[in-house]
Amino acid sequence: MKTGDRPGLLARLPRFRTLRARLTFGLVVLLAVSCAAVGVAAVVELNGFLTQRLDEQLAQVGTRFPESLEHRGRLPDDHDGDEQADTRRMATGTFGARLLDGTVTNKGLIRSGDLSADLNVSLSAADAERLARTPADGRPHTVELSALGHYRVVATSGRDGDVLMAGLPLEPVEAAVHRLELVSAVVFGLALVTAGVAGALWVRWSLRPLGRVAATATRVSELPLASGEVALPPRAPDADPHSEVGRVAAALNRMLGHVEDALTRRHASQERLRRFAADASHELRTPVASVRGHAELGLLHPGPVPPEVTRALERIVAESSRMGLMVDDLLLLARLDAGRPLERGPVDLTRLVLDAVTDARAAGPGHRWTLDLPEDPVTVTGDAHRLHQVVANLLANARLHTPPGTEVTVTLEHRPGVVRIHVHDDGPGIPEELRPAVFERFTRADHRRHADASAPGAGLGLSIVAAVVEAHGGTVEADSEPGATTFRVTLPD
């Protein structure tokens, strides 16, 4: 096999992914190896035993038969009775030959039911050469004769300088060995099939506790653990604590207990933080509005006011207005985090996007605003005010964080099942260190893409976008690199 063929061969080997399949396969492989070892040992032992018995029988034949071939195949029966008895004990198929100077001069074979030798045995030149190469050491050797098959022969030196050979057929030994091989293959095959089925059932029954542990772990992995109150599933059933599966189940149950305790504490902490943010935002709205009102009232004073006081009152009005917007944003985020439902109704996204771009064009005349709308109106179900806030925040983000002359393109797409809003600009892009946290609260760059000291951001605009879109069952993504920044909002149709 070539080296390049090995990966293909390994790729065709079976791959078992489950522990149950691997254990069953390993059990069957081990049993197959054991059966093969037993079968090979039995066959080798039987072959050796029968061959030894045949060699003993061949020793009893001796050289009497090949000596008789010099008398034209007539077995010696005109001597004493012992010789006659020895002749009659010669087995059917006994082969004899006389060789002189490496040439077969006489040969014979005892047929069934006949004491006279058949002198017309057909031997090929290759057979004669094999017989001539057999050493005359008086020990049995295996020789293959083309017309007769495999023979066990013994060659001894004669008194006339010739070589006398006697042989017995190996066919009975081979037949017995082949039959044992067949029986072993059938019996061991049935044993493997039975053991495979029984082993699979046994392994499956033995691994049931592990399956229950895996099912519990799977149910836990499917739970949304990121936020909110989480109810963990029932613990894994108790198993034998002295077994490996029992120890795994106990460890998993302890871990689930710790996780549940941590999630409960986290949820309680989040709820307290949300209530605090909501209460603080609600309570701050009134004093902030009061501060702004008093500052505006001071600016309306008819009498002479020093310029420094006027400037201070203007800054108080501006900062209180900004603080009021921040409080409103925090209150909105707290309500969204608490899971309060939004208004649900038909929203004309085409009109909404058109109005938002018109407002952005008026607020940022130094930018180039491009609008790409489909021919047919696009309508979704949701909160019109909040969706308008999503688009307005994305446009404000592009306006405030890009220099004048930047082109901002807003695209509205309607595809089967989803609606997408793309806000793309060719500005300098989002700093790389801020991209992973761009939708988190109070995320602001140290050096903004376009400084606007009169309207510093609080870092809540994109977090409100993400929260509102998620409350509508959609997603928002951001891709940014120098010269190309795109925010994609996907909403269900």
C-alpha positions in Angstrom: 0.0 0.0 0.0 1.3 3.5 -0.8 1.9 6.0 1.9 -0.6 8.4 0.3 -3.4 5.8 0.6 -3.3 5.7 4.4 -5.4 8.8 5.1 -8.1 7.5 2.8 -8.0 4.1 4.5 -8.2 5.7 8.0 -11.0 8.0 6.9 -13.1 4.9 5.9 -12.7 3.3 9.3 -15.9 3.5 11.5 -16.0 6.4 13.9 -18.2 6.0 17.0 -19.2 9.2 18.7 -21.2 7.8 21.6 -19.6 6.1 24.6 -22.1 3.3 24.3 -21.1 2.6 20.7 -17.4 2.7 21.6 -17.8 0.3 24.6 -19.9 -2.1 22.5 -17.4 -2.0 19.6 -14.5 -2.5 22.0 -16.2 -5.5 23.6 -16.9 -7.1 20.3 -13.3 -6.4 19.1 -11.8 -8.0 22.2 -14.1 -11.0 22.0 -13.3 -11.3 18.3 -9.5 -11.3 19.1 -10.1 -13.9 21.8 -12.1 -16.1 19.5 -9.5 -15.8 16.8 -6.7 -16.7 19.2 -8.6 -19.7 20.5 -9.5 -20.8 17.0 -5.9 -20.4 15.7 -4.6 -22.3 18.7 -7.1 -25.1 18.2 -6.4 -25.4 14.5 -2.6 -25.4 15.0 -2.8 -27.9 17.8 -5.1 -30.3 15.9 -2.9 -30.0 12.8 0.2 -30.8 14.8 -1.4 -33.7 16.7 -2.8 -35.3 13.5 0.4 -34.8 11.7 2.3 -36.4 14.5 0.0 -39.4 14.4 0.5 -39.6 10.7 4.3 -39.6 11.2 3.9 -42.4 13.7 1.9 -44.4 11.2 4.5 -43.6 8.5 7.2 -45.0 10.8 5.3 -48.3 11.0 5.2 -48.5 7.2 9.0 -48.3 7.0 10.7 -49.3 3.8 8.8 -52.5 3.1 6.6 -51.0 0.5 9.2 -49.2 -1.6 11.4 -52.4 -1.4 8.5 -54.4 -2.9 8.3 -52.1 -5.9 11.4 -53.8 -7.2 9.3 -56.9 -7.6 6.8 -55.2 -9.9 4.6 -54.0 -7.2 3.8 -57.5 -5.7 3.6 -57.2 -1.9 5.7 -59.8 -0.1 3.3 -62.5 1.0 5.5 -65.6 0.5 7.5 -65.2 3.6 6.4 -65.5 7.2 3.0 -64.6 8.5 4.2 -61.4 10.3 5.3 -59.8 7.0 1.9 -60.7 5.5 0.2 -59.0 8.5 2.3 -55.9 8.2 1.5 -55.6 4.5 -2.2 -55.8 5.1 -2.0 -53.0 7.7 -0.8 -50.5 5.0 -3.3 -47.7 4.7 -5.0 -46.8 1.5 -3.1 -44.1 -0.4 0.3 -45.3 0.8 2.9 -44.1 -1.7 6.3 -45.7 -2.4 9.1 -44.8 -4.6 12.7 -45.9 -5.4 15.2 -43.3 -6.6 18.6 -44.0 -8.1 21.0 -41.1 -8.7 18.1 -38.7 -8.3 15.9 -40.5 -10.8 12.7 -42.2 -9.9 13.1 -45.8 -11.1 10.0 -47.3 -9.4 6.9 -45.9 -7.9 3.6 -47.2 -6.7 0.4 -46.4 -4.8 -1.9 -48.7 -2.8 -5.5 -48.2 -3.9 -8.5 -48.9 -1.8 -9.3 -52.6 -1.3 -6.2 -53.7 -3.2 -3.0 -55.1 -1.7 -1.1 -54.8 -5.0 0.6 -51.6 -5.8 -0.5 -49.4 -8.7 2.6 -48.9 -10.7 1.1 -46.5 -13.1 1.2 -43.5 -10.8 1.6 -40.3 -12.8 4.4 -38.1 -11.6 5.5 -34.9 -13.4 9.0 -33.7 -13.8 8.4 -31.2 -11.0 7.2 -34.1 -8.7 10.3 -36.1 -9.4 12.5 -33.1 -8.7 10.7 -32.5 -5.4 11.2 -36.2 -4.4 14.9 -36.0 -5.4 15.4 -32.9 -3.2 13.9 -34.7 -0.1 16.8 -35.5 2.2 17.3 -39.2 3.0 17.5 -38.6 6.8 14.7 -40.9 7.9 12.6 -38.0 9.1 9.1 -37.1 7.8 8.9 -34.3 5.2 5.9 -32.7 3.4 5.9 -33.0 -0.4 3.3 -31.7 -2.8 2.6 -34.2 -5.7 0.6 -32.7 -8.5 -1.6 -35.8 -9.1 -1.9 -37.0 -5.5 -1.8 -33.8 -3.4 0.2 -33.2 -0.2 2.1 -36.2 1.2 4.1 -36.9 4.3 7.2 -38.9 3.1 10.2 -40.5 4.7 13.3 -41.1 2.6 16.0 -43.6 3.7 19.2 -44.9 2.0 19.0 -48.4 0.5 21.6 -51.1 0.4 22.2 -50.6 -3.3 23.0 -46.9 -3.2 19.4 -46.1 -3.9 16.9 -44.1 -1.9 13.6 -45.7 -0.7 10.7 -43.4 0.0 7.4 -44.2 1.7 4.6 -41.6 2.1 1.1 -41.2 3.5 -1.5 -38.7 2.3 -2.1 -35.5 4.3 -5.7 -35.2 2.9 -7.3 -36.7 6.1 -5.4 -34.3 8.3 -6.3 -31.3 6.0 -9.9 -32.3 5.9 -10.1 -32.5 9.7 -8.4 -29.2 10.1 -10.6 -27.5 7.5 -13.7 -28.9 9.2 -12.5 -27.5 12.5 -11.9 -24.1 10.9 -15.4 -24.1 9.4 -17.0 -25.1 12.7 -15.0 -22.6 14.6 -15.9 -19.8 12.2 -19.6 -20.6 12.5 -19.6 -21.0 16.3 -17.4 -17.9 16.9 -19.5 -15.9 14.4 -22.7 -16.7 16.2 -21.0 -16.0 19.5 -19.8 -12.6 18.3 -23.3 -11.6 17.1 -24.9 -12.8 20.3 -22.3 -11.1 22.4 -22.6 -7.9 20.4 -26.4 -7.7 20.9 -26.2 -8.7 24.5 -23.2 -6.4 25.1 -25.1 -3.4 23.5 -28.1 -4.0 25.8 -25.9 -4.4 28.8 -23.9 -1.3 28.1 -27.1 0.6 27.4 -28.6 -0.5 30.7 -25.3 0.2 32.6 -25.1 3.8 31.1 -28.6 4.8 31.9 -27.6 6.8 35.0 -25.0 8.6 32.8 -27.7 9.3 30.2 -29.9 11.0 32.9 -26.9 13.1 34.0 -26.3 14.1 30.4 -30.0 15.0 29.9 -29.9 17.2 33.0 -26.7 18.9 31.8 -28.3 19.5 28.4 -31.4 21.1 29.9 -29.2 23.4 31.9 -27.1 24.3 28.9 -30.3 25.4 27.1 -31.4 27.9 29.8 -30.8 31.6 29.3 -28.4 32.3 32.1 -27.3 35.7 31.0 -30.0 37.7 32.9 -33.3 37.5 34.7 -34.6 35.0 37.1 -33.5 31.4 36.1 -35.3 28.3 37.3 -32.9 25.4 37.1 -34.3 21.9 36.2 -34.5 19.1 38.7 -31.2 17.6 39.8 -29.7 14.5 38.3 -31.1 11.3 39.9 -29.0 9.9 42.6 -26.8 7.0 41.6 -24.4 4.7 43.5 -21.9 7.1 45.1 -19.2 4.4 44.8 -19.5 4.3 41.0 -18.0 6.8 38.6 -21.4 7.8 37.3 -22.6 8.3 40.8 -19.7 10.6 41.6 -20.3 12.6 38.4 -24.0 13.0 39.3 -23.2 14.1 42.8 -20.6 16.7 41.5 -23.1 18.0 38.9 -25.8 18.4 41.5 -23.4 20.3 43.9 -22.4 22.5 41.0 -26.0 23.2 40.0 -26.7 24.1 43.6 -23.9 26.6 43.6 -25.0 28.0 40.2 -28.6 28.3 41.4 -27.5 30.2 44.6 -25.3 32.5 42.6 -28.0 33.2 40.0 -30.5 33.9 42.8 -28.2 36.4 44.4 -27.4 38.0 41.1 -31.1 38.3 40.2 -31.8 39.9 43.6 -28.9 42.3 43.2 -30.1 43.2 39.7 -33.7 43.8 40.9 -32.4 46.1 43.7 -30.3 48.0 41.2 -33.2 48.3 38.7 -35.5 49.5 41.4 -32.9 52.0 42.6 -32.3 53.3 39.1 -36.0 53.6 38.4 -36.8 55.2 41.7 -33.8 57.6 41.5 -34.7 58.5 37.9 -38.3 59.1 38.8 -37.4 61.2 41.8 -34.8 63.2 40.0 -37.2 64.4 37.2 -39.0 66.8 39.5 -36.0 68.6 41.0 -34.2 68.8 37.6 -37.3 70.3 36.0 -37.5 72.7 39.0 -33.9 73.8 38.6 -34.4 74.4 34.9 -37.6 76.3 35.5 -36.0 78.6 38.1 -33.0 79.2 35.8 -35.3 80.1 32.9 -37.3 82.4 35.2 -34.1 84.1 36.2 -33.2 84.7 32.6 -36.6 86.4 32.1 -35.9 89.0 34.9 -36.7 92.5 33.4 -34.1 94.3 35.4 -30.4 94.6 34.6 -28.5 91.3 35.1 -24.7 91.1 35.1 -23.3 89.1 32.1 -21.7 86.6 34.4 -25.0 85.8 36.0 -26.7 85.5 32.6 -24.0 83.1 31.4 -24.3 81.0 34.6 -28.1 80.8 34.2 -27.8 79.8 30.6 -25.4 77.0 31.6 -27.7 75.9 34.3 -30.6 75.6 31.8 -28.4 73.7 29.3 -27.0 71.3 31.9 -30.4 70.8 33.5 -31.9 70.0 30.1 -29.1 67.5 29.4 -29.6 66.0 32.9 -33.3 65.7 32.3 -32.7 63.8 29.1 -30.2 61.5 30.9 -32.8 60.8 33.6 -35.4 60.0 31.0 -33.0 57.6 29.3 -32.1 55.9 32.6 -35.8 55.6 33.5 -36.5 54.1 30.1 -33.7 51.6 30.4 -34.8 50.6 33.9 -38.3 50.0 32.6 -37.0 47.9 29.7 -34.8 45.9 32.1 -37.8 45.2 34.3 -39.6 43.7 31.3 -42.4 46.3 31.1 -44.3 45.8 27.8 -44.1 48.4 25.1 -47.0 49.6 23.1 -48.0 47.3 20.2 -49.5 48.7 17.0 -48.8 49.1 13.3 -45.8 51.3 12.6 -45.1 52.8 9.2 -41.4 52.4 9.1 -41.1 54.2 5.8 -42.6 57.4 7.2 -40.7 57.0 10.4 -37.3 56.7 8.7 -38.2 59.6 6.4 -39.1 61.9 9.3 -36.0 60.9 11.3 -33.7 61.6 8.3 -35.4 65.0 7.8 -34.8 65.9 11.4 -31.2 64.8 11.2 -30.6 66.8 8.1 -31.9 69.9 9.9 -29.7 69.2 12.9 -26.6 68.4 10.8 -26.6 70.5 7.7 -22.8 69.9 7.3 -23.3 66.2 6.6 -24.5 64.6 3.4 -27.7 62.6 4.0 -28.8 59.8 1.6 -32.0 57.9 1.9 -32.8 54.6 0.2 -36.4 53.4 0.7 -38.3 50.6 -1.0 -41.1 51.4 -3.4 -43.8 49.9 -1.2 -44.5 51.1 2.4 -43.0 48.9 5.1 -45.1 48.3 8.2 -44.2 46.5 11.4 -45.9 45.9 14.7 -44.3 47.8 17.7 -44.0 51.0 19.6 -43.8 53.9 17.1 -42.3 56.3 19.6 -39.5 53.9 20.7 -38.7 52.8 17.1 -38.4 56.5 16.1 -36.1 56.9 19.1 -33.9 53.9 17.7 -33.5 55.5 14.3 -33.0 59.0 15.8 -30.3 57.8 18.1 -28.4 56.0 15.3 -28.6 59.1 13.1 -27.5 61.3 16.1 -24.6 59.0 16.7 -23.5 59.2 13.1 -23.9 63.0 13.2 -22.1 63.7 16.4 -19.2 61.3 15.9 -18.2 62.2 12.3 -16.8 65.4 10.9 -18.8 67.7 8.6 -18.9 66.5 5.0 -19.4 62.8 6.0 -22.0 61.0 3.9 -24.6 59.1 6.0 -26.7 56.6 4.1 -29.9 55.2 5.6 -31.3 52.1 3.9 -34.6 50.3 4.6 -35.0 46.7 3.4 -38.0 44.4 3.5 -37.3 40.7 3.1 -39.5 37.7 3.8 -40.0 37.6 7.6 -37.7 40.5 8.5 -37.2 44.2 8.1 -33.7 45.7 8.2 -32.5 49.3 8.7 -28.9 50.1 7.8 -27.2 53.3 8.9 -23.9 53.6 7.1 -21.3 56.4 7.2 -17.9 56.9 5.7 -16.4 58.6 8.8 -13.2 57.6 10.7 -14.9 54.6 12.3 -15.3 53.4 15.9 -12.1 53.0 17.9 -11.1 49.4 18.0 -11.0 49.2 21.8 -14.6 50.3 22.0 -16.2 48.0 19.4 -16.9 45.1 21.7 -18.7 47.4 24.2 -20.3 49.8 21.8 -23.9 48.9 23.0 -23.1 48.9 26.7 -24.2 51.8 28.9 -22.0 54.8 29.5 -19.6 53.7 26.7 -17.8 56.9 25.4 -14.6 57.4 23.5 -11.9 59.5 25.1 -11.4 61.2 21.8 -14.5 61.4 19.8 -14.6 61.2 16.0 -15.8 64.8 15.9 -15.7 66.9 19.1 -18.9 68.8 19.9 -18.4 70.4 23.3 -21.9 71.9 23.2 -23.6 68.5 23.3 -21.4 66.0 25.1 -23.0 62.5 25.1 -23.8 60.4 28.1 -23.1 57.1 26.4 -26.7 55.9 26.6 -27.9 56.3 23.1 -26.7 53.0 21.6 -27.6 51.1 24.8 -31.2 52.4 24.4 -31.1 51.3 20.7 -30.1 47.7 21.8 -32.7 47.6 24.6 -35.6 48.8 22.4 -34.7 46.5 19.5 -34.4 43.5 21.8 -37.8 44.4 23.4 -39.2 44.2 19.9 -37.7 40.7 19.3 -35.0 42.0 17.0 -31.2 42.4 16.9 -28.7 45.1 16.3 -25.2 44.8 15.0 -22.3 47.1 14.3 -19.4 46.7 11.8 -16.7 49.4 11.7 -13.4 50.2 10.1 -11.8 53.4 9.0 -14.0 54.8 6.2 -17.0 52.5 6.7 -19.2 52.1 9.8 -22.6 50.3 9.5 -25.3 49.7 12.1 -27.8 47.1 11.2 -31.2 46.8 12.9 -33.2 43.6 12.2 -36.9 43.5 13.2 -39.4 40.7 12.7 -42.0 41.4 10.0 
